[in-house]
Amino acid sequence: MTIMKRQTIEIERAIEHLNRPDRLHLIEVLVRSLQQDEQPPPAAERKANLARLLEELSGVPTANPQDGLSNRDHDDVIYGQRR
């Protein structure tokens, strides 16, 4: 049996006596704890991500293609008929 499995069994035994509201409270505490541990990416990483996004966006055509369809026509093809 792995260490993780043994620890999981120990945790289950430790909380099996808790009623539903107490278990839900425990879940909320754990989630808040995990959220606090999350750190935003460093500024350099955010800047690199933005640069990649801008590079991808620069490849998107800004004018209608020469197929005779309007932007709405393309939306209808992609997303289905509007109601």
TAJOFEN-V32089 format. One record per backbone hydrogen bond with DSSP energy under -0.5 kcal/mol. CO is the residue of the C=O (numbers start at 1). NH is the residue of the N-H. E is the energy in kcal/mol with one decimal. If there is no record, write none. Layout:
[[CO	NH	E] [CO	NH	E]]
This chain:
[[2	6	-2.3] [3	7	-2.7] [4	8	-2.4] [5	9	-2.3] [6	10	-2.2] [7	11	-2.4] [8	12	-2.6] [9	13	-2.3] [10	14	-2.1] [11	15	-1.7] [12	16	-1.0] [15	18	-1.7] [19	23	-2.2] [20	24	-2.6] [21	25	-2.2] [22	26	-2.2] [23	27	-2.3] [24	28	-2.3] [25	29	-2.3] [26	30	-2.5] [27	31	-2.7] [28	32	-2.6] [29	33	-2.2] [30	34	-2.3] [31	35	-2.6] [32	36	-2.2] [33	37	-1.3] [34	38	-1.0] [42	46	-2.3] [43	47	-2.7] [44	48	-2.2] [45	49	-2.5] [46	50	-2.4] [47	51	-2.3] [48	52	-2.3] [49	53	-2.3] [50	54	-2.8] [51	55	-2.1] [52	56	-2.3] [53	57	-2.7] [54	58	-1.8] [55	59	-0.6] [56	59	-1.1] [57	60	-1.6] [65	67	-1.1] [65	68	-0.6] [70	74	-2.3] [71	75	-2.5] [72	76	-2.5] [73	77	-2.2] [74	78	-2.7] [75	79	-3.6] [76	80	-1.6]]
